[in-house]
């Protein structure tokens, strides 16, 4: 309310100032020192709002006011009117007294010459405050009545709502270990809202069962992958003890298996950390420069026909190291499945959702039935990935890094015609990634 009053006062002062700087509409000439003409034109054109008063002083005497009748507070303050009539500097949005019922702004008009004027716009808050108090009282009564009606209606609804909720609560309490107990399904009963809640709860149980099943499958697969190099190492250690002549070759084989197991452990740790909020170390990344750096690294991977087709001139917020890791995994994957005469292209471009890095090769390709699971953990399609020495985690890491940034990976491929991987990063990662 007070802010609205201040805006109204300031508007009136601005209008009188524009009139002072303008021309007399009757003569078309500047007003000069004819302050009375300024006041006459202004008061004839402006009708004050309710509880608003426009007052004009000319040479220390009250000249005109609109409306003619002034509020009691102003009539009782002759000393104030006398002092304000001699004003030489502007006053903005001041209180007449400590009660704050009268707020005024005053603007002196001092053109060249002998005439001097002071324009005052005042606002009385007394009536407005009374209206507000009355409105608050009525609103309080209305809110109280509505609250009582709502309480009665709620009491009537509670009876038929509580019964299905009790069943939902008892069934939820009976679920102790989703990993080992049979799948539970809560009967759908009660009103529409309760039924919808029950259906949602059952879907949550389905997702939890699927999550535990996926976790068990991952642990089993990981255990199998760990056991294979360990078994190889153990067997060759036995051979080492019996065949001293093959000592060097056996040690080299053992080192190779240990390195493979070390890479597998690193990949598993990366995938385990990918869902943590501190997985990314964010910074401003120059995509144009990063694309050139990736292409230089790619050419060192293998002797292939490498091509750089486009570079996006844009900066994004992301983890530079993780982006390099994801794109290099795609480039390594392309090199492994493309022969020496094959071509591999790298590009980056601006897309509506962010920046897209594209790795396209002319290699063996992936059949449609294998494309859905090729980025799953430990997924290895032997017909198209026979050259790969990894454990089937490379594309899973690419997917995890993209999703941690709020992006995604898309695959387009035909068997025997190569693959195209598009990894898209948004301009800014999701809020969770920004604030670990």
SVG drawing of the C-alpha trace seen along z (x, -y; Angstrom):
<svg xmlns="http://www.w3.org/2000/svg" viewBox="-20 -40 85 119">
<polyline fill="none" stroke="black" stroke-width="0.4" points="0.0,0.0 2.7,-2.5 4.6,-1.7 1.6,-2.5 1.1,-5.8 4.7,-6.8 4.4,-5.9 1.3,-8.1 3.1,-11.1 6.1,-10.7 3.9,-10.6 2.2,-13.9 5.6,-15.6 6.9,-14.3 3.9,-15.7 4.2,-19.2 7.9,-19.2 7.1,-18.3 4.6,-21.1 7.2,-23.6 9.6,-22.5 6.9,-22.6 4.7,-25.3 1.5,-27.0 -1.2,-25.2 -3.2,-28.5 -0.4,-30.6 2.1,-28.0 4.9,-29.9 7.0,-28.8 5.5,-29.7 8.5,-31.8 8.0,-33.2 4.1,-32.9 3.9,-30.3 0.1,-31.0 -0.5,-29.9 1.4,-26.7 -0.8,-25.9 -4.0,-26.8 -3.2,-24.5 -2.1,-21.6 -5.1,-21.8 -7.5,-22.1 -6.1,-19.0 -5.6,-16.7 -8.3,-15.3 -6.9,-13.9 -7.7,-10.4 -9.7,-9.8 -7.8,-11.0 -5.3,-12.8 -4.8,-16.6 -3.0,-18.9 -1.9,-22.2 -0.3,-25.2 1.5,-28.1 2.4,-31.3 4.9,-33.7 4.4,-32.3 0.6,-32.4 -1.9,-29.6 -3.0,-30.0 -5.3,-27.0 -6.0,-23.5 -7.9,-20.5 -10.2,-19.6 -10.9,-22.9 -11.5,-21.4 -8.2,-20.2 -7.9,-17.4 -8.1,-18.4 -4.5,-17.5 -3.4,-20.1 -5.8,-22.8 -4.5,-22.4 -0.9,-22.7 -0.7,-26.3 2.9,-26.4 3.7,-23.5 1.9,-25.2 3.8,-28.5 7.1,-26.7 6.4,-24.6 5.4,-27.7 8.9,-29.0 10.5,-25.7 13.6,-25.9 14.4,-22.2 12.3,-19.2 10.8,-16.9 9.9,-13.4 7.5,-11.0 7.6,-12.4 5.2,-12.1 3.4,-15.2 3.6,-13.9 4.5,-10.9 1.1,-9.3 1.9,-8.8 -1.6,-9.5 -0.6,-12.3 2.2,-11.6 3.4,-14.4 5.9,-15.4 6.7,-19.0 8.4,-20.5 9.5,-24.2 9.1,-26.0 11.7,-28.8 11.7,-30.2 13.8,-33.3 12.0,-36.3 10.3,-37.4 7.5,-34.7 8.1,-31.7 5.9,-28.7 5.7,-25.5 3.6,-22.5 2.5,-20.0 0.8,-16.6 -0.5,-15.0 -2.2,-11.7 -4.4,-10.8 -4.1,-7.2 -6.9,-7.5 -9.8,-6.3 -7.7,-3.8 -6.5,-2.2 -10.1,-2.0 -11.1,-0.2 -8.2,2.2 -9.1,3.0 -12.7,3.7 -11.6,5.9 -9.3,7.9 -12.1,8.3 -14.5,9.6 -11.8,11.9 -11.1,13.3 -14.8,14.2 -15.0,15.8 -11.9,17.9 -13.1,19.0 -16.5,20.1 -14.9,21.9 -12.5,23.6 -15.3,24.9 -17.2,26.2 -14.0,27.9 -13.4,29.5 -16.9,31.0 -16.6,32.3 -13.1,33.7 -14.4,35.5 -17.1,37.2 -14.5,38.3 -12.0,39.7 -14.1,42.7 -14.1,44.2 -10.5,43.2 -8.9,44.6 -9.9,48.2 -8.0,48.7 -5.0,46.8 -4.8,49.2 -4.7,52.1 -2.0,50.3 0.1,49.7 -0.3,53.2 0.8,54.7 3.8,52.4 4.9,53.3 4.8,57.0 7.5,56.4 10.8,56.9 13.3,58.0 12.5,57.5 15.7,59.3 14.6,62.7 10.9,62.6 8.3,63.3 6.9,60.4 4.1,58.6 1.1,57.1 -1.3,54.9 -5.0,55.3 -6.4,52.2 -9.3,50.9 -10.9,47.7 -11.6,44.4 -9.9,43.3 -7.1,41.5 -6.3,44.4 -6.5,46.8 -4.1,44.7 -1.7,44.6 -1.9,48.4 -1.2,48.9 1.8,46.5 3.1,48.4 2.8,51.7 4.8,50.2 7.4,49.1 7.7,52.7 8.1,53.9 11.0,51.4 12.6,52.5 12.4,56.1 13.9,55.3 16.7,53.3 17.6,56.1 17.6,58.6 19.8,56.3 22.2,55.9 22.4,59.6 23.0,60.1 25.8,57.5 27.5,59.1 27.4,62.5 28.8,61.2 31.5,59.2 32.5,62.3 32.7,64.3 34.9,61.7 37.2,61.5 37.6,65.2 38.8,65.7 42.0,63.8 42.7,65.1 42.3,68.7 44.7,67.9 47.3,66.4 47.1,69.4 47.5,71.9 50.5,70.2 52.1,69.9 52.0,73.6 53.6,73.9 56.2,71.4 57.3,73.6 57.7,76.6 59.1,75.0 62.0,72.7 62.7,72.4 59.5,70.6 60.0,68.3 60.0,65.0 57.0,65.8 54.9,66.9 55.7,63.7 54.7,61.6 51.4,63.5 50.9,63.0 51.5,59.3 49.1,59.0 46.3,60.7 47.0,58.6 46.8,55.5 43.5,56.6 42.2,57.3 43.4,53.9 41.5,52.2 38.4,54.2 38.6,53.0 39.0,49.4 36.0,49.6 33.9,51.2 34.9,48.5 34.0,45.8 30.6,47.3 30.0,47.6 30.9,43.9 28.8,42.7 25.6,42.4 27.3,40.3 26.8,36.5 30.6,35.9 31.3,37.9 31.8,34.9 34.4,32.1 32.7,29.3 34.4,26.5 33.8,24.5 34.8,26.6 35.7,25.2 34.2,27.8 36.1,26.5 39.4,27.0 38.4,30.2 37.3,31.7 40.7,31.0 42.4,32.6 40.2,35.7 41.0,36.0 44.8,35.8 44.5,38.5 42.4,40.7 45.0,40.7 47.4,42.3 45.1,45.2 45.6,47.1 46.4,46.8 43.0,45.9 41.5,43.3 40.7,40.7 38.5,37.8 37.5,34.7 34.3,33.3 33.1,30.5 33.9,28.6 31.3,26.8 32.3,23.3 30.6,23.3 31.4,23.7 29.6,26.0 29.7,26.7 31.0,30.3 33.7,32.5 36.4,32.2 38.3,35.4 35.0,37.5 34.0,36.1 37.4,37.1 37.1,40.5 33.6,41.1 34.5,40.0 37.8,41.8 36.0,45.0 33.8,44.6 36.9,43.9 38.7,46.9 35.6,49.1 35.4,47.9 39.2,48.6 38.8,52.1 36.0,53.0 37.3,51.3 40.1,52.6 43.1,50.6 41.4,49.5 38.2,48.4 37.3,44.8 36.4,43.3 35.0,39.8 34.8,37.5 32.6,34.4 31.0,32.1 28.0,29.8 25.5,27.6 22.1,29.3 18.9,27.9 19.5,29.8 23.3,29.1 26.4,30.4 26.6,33.7 29.8,35.6 29.5,38.1 31.8,41.1 31.1,42.9 32.9,45.9 32.7,48.2 33.4,51.3 31.5,54.5 28.4,52.9 25.9,54.3 22.8,56.3 19.4,54.8 18.7,57.5 22.0,56.7 21.8,52.9 19.5,52.7 21.9,54.5 25.2,53.4 25.6,50.7 24.7,52.9 27.4,53.9 29.5,56.9 27.6,57.1 29.8,58.4 28.4,59.3 30.8,61.9 29.9,61.5 30.7,57.8 33.0,57.3 35.4,60.2 38.4,57.8 37.7,56.3 39.9,57.2 37.8,55.5 35.3,56.9 32.2,55.2 32.3,52.1 33.5,49.5 30.1,48.5 28.5,48.8 31.0,46.2 30.1,43.9 26.5,44.2 27.1,43.5 29.2,40.4 26.6,39.0 23.7,39.6 25.7,38.1 25.9,34.9 22.2,35.1 22.7,36.3 22.4,39.6 23.9,41.9 22.2,42.9 23.3,45.7 22.6,46.1 24.0,49.2 23.5,51.9 25.4,55.2 28.3,55.0 27.9,51.2 29.5,49.7 28.2,47.8 27.4,44.2 27.4,43.2 26.0,39.9 26.8,38.7 24.9,35.6 25.9,33.3 23.6,30.4 25.0,26.9 24.6,27.2 24.5,30.4 21.5,31.1 21.3,29.2 22.2,32.3 25.5,32.5 26.3,28.9 25.9,29.2 27.3,32.4"/>
</svg>
